[in-house]
């Protein structure tokens, strides 16, 4: 009888991203991207306004391919880093990818800047061409940033400084938080922070209280360093917002999300105006738990005495059935995560916390 699959058996395979060539494949992808980016720049820099519709479509196809090459290399490095933030070789690979990716980004910056500088009538004329079905929305969206774009030399400086600035601080924060372990009562060895946090959902109140105290103690040693990193990142964002003339701290995010400032403010006002709802819920939850008042470690507590455990196969089917019942297309997409495989389930030392690892190109290649 075949043994059942457990979470410890489920690890992703990243090699298809780099054609099975590992770190060497990363460098090959980025070298090819750099070579083609240089050729693209030589052909189009200073001449974007001269493109006709078919020429714009051809340029966008090349940029899409450049983005795919760089994204495969960048995602390979980032995903490897997410499962082991303490490995110096993986860290060196990630740094190399970020540096090479930034070099590619700076070489291609001209395209978005020149595209944004076109007058609206000329841009719309070009956008009417065939062959832009996968690019038309992006090209229109990119023009919304016109009031916030700097000159090409200034944009290059910001891009190159980000490697030793915000990107470096974000990586340091990930390394610090991923290294946190918690000494929990009853455990022979310290456990990862995510595992300790899961104890706060226990139906047993002493378990929650003891776990909360242990987590607080584990978080204390690096608190000042993490706070400094966080404040530095906030300061870096404030500088960017000021240089790009964003009117308030949410404006850049709203523009990226294609949401108006007014709609986001309406959402904020609606939430703030309904604070009574979560307060009411917490009062009800206290009664369900038989408590006069909730403590901080009670907020995530289960409201039943049951503490069921689910095996990997049962959990997988629960997730997939939920996706399938909502949408057959989503069900098919979710199935690929298990089949290909795209999931890394084991708890590992120095693994980055959170339910998922974001994937993105190593630099903001303009497509």
For each residue, the residues with C-beta under 8 A, 3 or more apart:
1:
2:
3:
4: 311 312 313
5: 9 10 312 313
6: 9 10 311 312
7: 10 312 345 346
8: 345 346
9: 5 6 312
10: 5 6 7 312 341 343 344 345 346
11: 341 344 345 346
12: 79 341 342 343 344
13: 16 340 341
14: 17 18 76 79 80
15: 18 19 20 21 22
16: 13 19 20
17: 14 25 72 73 75 76
18: 14 15 21 22 25 26 28 29 72 73 76
19: 15 16 25
20: 15 16 25
21: 15 18 24 25 26 28
22: 15 18 25 26
23: 26 27 93
24: 21 27 28
25: 17 18 19 20 21 22 28 29 73 76
26: 18 21 22 23 29 30 73 76 77 93 96 97
27: 23 24 30 31 96 100
28: 18 21 24 25 31 32
29: 18 25 26 32 33 69 70 72 73
30: 26 27 33 34 69 70 73 97 100 101 104
31: 27 28 34 35
32: 28 29 35 36 69
33: 29 30 36 37 66 69 70 73 104
34: 30 31 37 38 100 103 104 107
35: 31 32 38 39
36: 32 33 39 40 62 65 66 69
37: 33 34 40 41 66 104 107 108
38: 34 35 41 42 107
39: 35 36 42 43
40: 36 37 43 44 59 62 63 66 108
41: 37 38 44 45 107 108 110
42: 38 39 45
43: 39 40 47
44: 40 41 47 48 51 59 110 111
45: 41 42 110
46: 110 114
47: 43 44 50 51
48: 44 51 59 110 111 114 115 118
49: 114 117 118 122
50: 47 55
51: 44 47 48 55 56 59 126
52: 55 56 126 129
53: 56 57 125 126 128 129 130 131 132
54: 57 58 129 130 131
55: 50 51 52 58 59
56: 51 52 53 59 60 126 127 129 132 139
57: 53 54 60 61 129 130 131 132 135
58: 54 55 61 62 131
59: 40 44 48 51 55 56 62 63 111
60: 56 57 63 64 132 134 135 139 367
61: 57 58 64 65 131
62: 36 40 58 59 65 66
63: 40 59 60 66 67 108 111 365 366 367
64: 60 61 67 68 134 135 367
65: 36 61 62 68 69
66: 33 36 37 40 62 63 69 70 104 108 365 367
67: 63 64 70 71 361 365 367
68: 64 65 71 72
69: 29 30 32 33 36 65 66 72 73
70: 29 30 33 66 67 73 74 101 104 361 362 363 365
71: 67 68 74 75 359 360 361 362 365
72: 17 18 29 68 69 75 76
73: 17 18 25 26 29 30 33 69 70 76 77 97 101 362
74: 70 71 77 78 97 101 360 361 362 363
75: 17 71 72 78 79 359 360 361
76: 14 17 18 25 26 72 73 79 80
77: 26 73 74 80 81 90 93 94 96 97 362
78: 74 75 81 82 94 97 357 358 359 360 362
79: 12 14 75 76 82 83 344 357 359
80: 14 76 77 83 84 90 93 94
81: 77 78 84 85 90 91 93 94 171 174 352
82: 78 79 85 351 352 357
83: 79 80 344 348 351 352 357
84: 80 81 87 90 348 349 350 351
85: 81 82 90 91 174 175 178 179 350 351 352
86: 175 178 179 349 350
87: 84 90 91 350
88: 91 92
89: 92 93
90: 77 80 81 84 85 87 93 94
91: 81 85 87 88 94 95 171 175
92: 88 89 95 96
93: 23 26 77 80 81 89 90 96 97
94: 77 78 80 81 90 91 97 98 171
95: 91 92 98 99
96: 26 27 77 92 93 99 100
97: 26 30 73 74 77 78 93 94 100 101 362
98: 94 95 101 102 163 167 362 363
99: 95 96 102 103 163
100: 27 30 34 96 97 103 104 362
101: 30 70 73 74 97 98 104 105 361 362 363 365
102: 98 99 105 106 159 160 162 163 362 363
103: 34 99 100 106 107
104: 30 33 34 37 66 70 100 101 107 108 363 365
105: 101 102 108 109 159 363 364 365 366
106: 102 103 109 155 156 159 160
107: 34 37 38 41 103 104
108: 37 40 41 63 66 104 105 111 365 366
109: 105 106 112 113 152 155 156 159 366
110: 41 44 45 46 48 113 114 152
111: 44 48 59 63 108 114 115 366
112: 109 115 116 142 145 149 366
113: 109 110 116 117 149 152 155
114: 46 48 49 110 111 117 118
115: 48 111 112 118 123 139 142 143
116: 112 113 142 143 145 146 149
117: 49 113 114 146
118: 48 49 114 115 122 123 126
119: 122 123
120: 123 124 143
121: 124 125
122: 49 118 119 125 126
123: 115 118 119 120 126 127 139 143
124: 120 121 127 128
125: 53 121 122 128
126: 51 52 53 56 118 122 123 129
127: 56 123 124 132 136 139 140
128: 53 124 125
129: 52 53 54 56 57 126 132
130: 53 54 57
131: 53 54 57 58 61
132: 53 56 57 60 127 129 135 136 139
133: 136
134: 60 64
135: 57 60 64 132 138 139 367
136: 127 132 133 139 140
137: 140 141
138: 135 141 142 367
139: 56 60 115 123 127 132 135 136 142 143
140: 127 136 137 143 144
141: 137 138 144 258
142: 112 115 116 138 139 145 366
143: 115 116 120 123 139 140 146
144: 140 141 255
145: 112 116 142 148 149 255
146: 116 117 143 149
147: 245
148: 145 244 245 246 252 255
149: 112 113 116 145 146 155 244
150: 154 155 158 243 244
151: 154 155
152: 109 110 113 155 156
153: 156 157
154: 150 151 157 158 243
155: 106 109 113 149 150 151 152 158 159
156: 106 109 152 153 159 160
157: 153 154 160 161
158: 150 154 155 161 162 240 243
159: 102 105 106 109 155 156 162 363 364
160: 102 106 156 157 163
161: 157 158 164 165
162: 102 158 159 165 166 167
163: 98 99 102 160 167 168
164: 161 167 168
165: 161 162 168 169 236
166: 162 169 170 233 236 237
167: 98 162 163 164 170 171
168: 163 164 165 171 172
169: 165 166 172 173 229 232 233 236
170: 166 167 173 174 233
171: 81 91 94 167 168 174 175
172: 168 169 175 176 229
173: 169 170 176 177 226 229 230 233
174: 81 85 170 171 177 178 352
175: 85 86 91 171 172 178 179 350
176: 172 173 179 180 222 225 226 229
177: 173 174 180 193 226 352 353
178: 85 86 174 175 350 351 352 353
179: 85 86 175 176 350
180: 176 177 192 193 218 219 222
181: 190 191 192 193 218
182: 190 191 192 193 195 196 211 214 215 217 218
183: 187 190 214 217 218
184: 187 190 191 196 199 210 211 214
185: 210 214
186:
187: 183 184 190 191
188:
189:
190: 181 182 183 184 187
191: 181 182 184 187 195 196
192: 180 181 182 195 196 347 348 349 351 353
193: 177 180 181 182 196 197 215 218 353
194: 197 198 347 353 354
195: 182 191 192 198 199 347
196: 182 184 191 192 193 199 211 214 215 218
197: 193 194 200 215
198: 194 195 201
199: 184 195 196 202 207 208 211
200: 197 208 211 212 215 297 299 300 301
201: 198 300 301 302
202: 199 207 208 211 301 302 307
203: 301 302 304 305 306 307
204: 207 208 307
205: 208 209 289 298 301
206: 209 210
207: 199 202 204 210 211
208: 199 200 202 204 205 211 212 297 298 301
209: 205 206 212 213 295 297
210: 184 185 206 207 213 214
211: 182 184 196 199 200 202 207 208 214 215 297
212: 200 208 209 215 216 296 297
213: 209 210 216 217
214: 182 183 184 185 196 210 211 217 218
215: 182 193 196 197 200 211 212 218 219
216: 212 213 219 220
217: 182 183 213 214 220
218: 180 181 182 183 193 196 214 215 221
219: 180 215 216 222 223
220: 216 217 223
221: 218
222: 176 180 219 225 226
223: 219 220 226 227
224: 227 228
225: 176 222 228 229
226: 173 176 177 222 223 229 230
227: 223 224 230 231
228: 224 225 231 232
229: 169 172 173 176 225 226 232 233
230: 173 226 227 233 234
231: 227 228 234 235
232: 169 228 229 235 236
233: 166 169 170 173 229 230 236 237
234: 230 231 237 238
235: 231 232 238 239
236: 165 166 169 232 233 239 240
237: 166 233 234 240 241 249
238: 234 235 241 242 249
239: 235 236 242 243
240: 158 236 237 243 244 252
241: 237 238 244 246 249 251 252
242: 238 239 245 246
243: 150 154 158 239 240
244: 148 149 150 240 241 252
245: 147 148 242
246: 148 241 242 249 251 252
247: 251 261
248: 251 261
249: 237 238 241 246
250: 253 254 261 264
251: 241 246 247 248 254 255 261
252: 148 240 241 244 246 255 256
253: 250 256 257
254: 250 251 257 259 260 261 264
255: 144 145 148 251 252 258
256: 252 253
257: 253 254
258: 141 255
259: 254 263 264
260: 254 263 264
261: 247 248 250 251 254 264 265
262: 265 266
263: 259 260 266 267
264: 250 254 259 260 261 267 268
265: 261 262 268 269
266: 262 263 269 270
267: 263 264 270 271
268: 264 265 271 272
269: 265 266 272 273
270: 266 267 273 274
271: 267 268 274 275
272: 268 269 275
273: 269 270
274: 270 271 277
275: 271 272 278 279
276: 279 280
277: 274 280 281
278: 275 281 282
279: 275 276 282 283
280: 276 277 283 284
281: 277 278 284 285
282: 278 279 285 286 294 299
283: 279 280 286 287
284: 280 281 287 288
285: 281 282 288 289 294 298 301 303
286: 282 283 289 291 292 293 294 298
287: 283 284 290 291
288: 284 285 303
289: 205 285 286 294 298 301 303
290: 287
291: 286 287 294 298
292: 286
293: 286
294: 282 285 286 289 291 298 299
295: 209 298
296: 212 299
297: 200 208 209 211 212 301
298: 205 208 285 286 289 291 294 295 301
299: 200 282 294 296
300: 200 201
301: 200 201 202 203 205 208 285 289 297 298
302: 201 202 203 306 307
303: 285 288 289
304: 203
305: 203
306: 203 302
307: 202 203 204 302
308:
309:
310: 314 315 318
311: 4 6 314 315
312: 4 5 6 7 9 10 315 316 345
313: 4 5 316 317
314: 310 311 317 318
315: 310 311 312 318 319
316: 312 313 319 320 338
317: 313 314 320 321
318: 310 314 315 321 322
319: 315 316 322 323 334
320: 316 317 323 324 331 334 335 338
321: 317 318 324 325
322: 318 319 325 326
323: 319 320 326 327 330 331 333 334
324: 320 321 327 328 330 331 334
325: 321 322 331
326: 322 323 330 331
327: 323 324 330 331
328: 324 331 332
329: 332 333
330: 323 324 326 327 333 334
331: 320 323 324 325 326 327 328 334 335
332: 328 329 335 336
333: 323 329 330 336 337
334: 319 320 323 324 330 331 337 338
335: 320 331 332 338 339
336: 332 333 339 340 342
337: 333 334 340 341 342 343
338: 316 320 334 335 341 342 343
339: 335 336
340: 13 336 337
341: 10 11 12 13 337 338
342: 12 336 337 338
343: 10 12 337 338
344: 10 11 12 79 83 357
345: 7 8 10 11 312
346: 7 8 10 11
347: 192 194 195 351
348: 83 84 192 351
349: 84 86 192
350: 84 85 86 87 175 178 179
351: 82 83 84 85 178 192 347 348
352: 81 82 83 85 174 177 178 357
353: 177 178 192 193 194
354: 194 357
355:
356:
357: 78 79 82 83 344 352 354
358: 78
359: 71 75 78 79
360: 71 74 75 78
361: 67 70 71 74 75 101 364 365
362: 70 71 73 74 77 78 97 98 100 101 102
363: 70 74 98 101 102 104 105 159
364: 105 159 361
365: 63 66 67 70 71 101 104 105 108 361
366: 63 105 108 109 111 112 142
367: 60 63 64 66 67 135 138
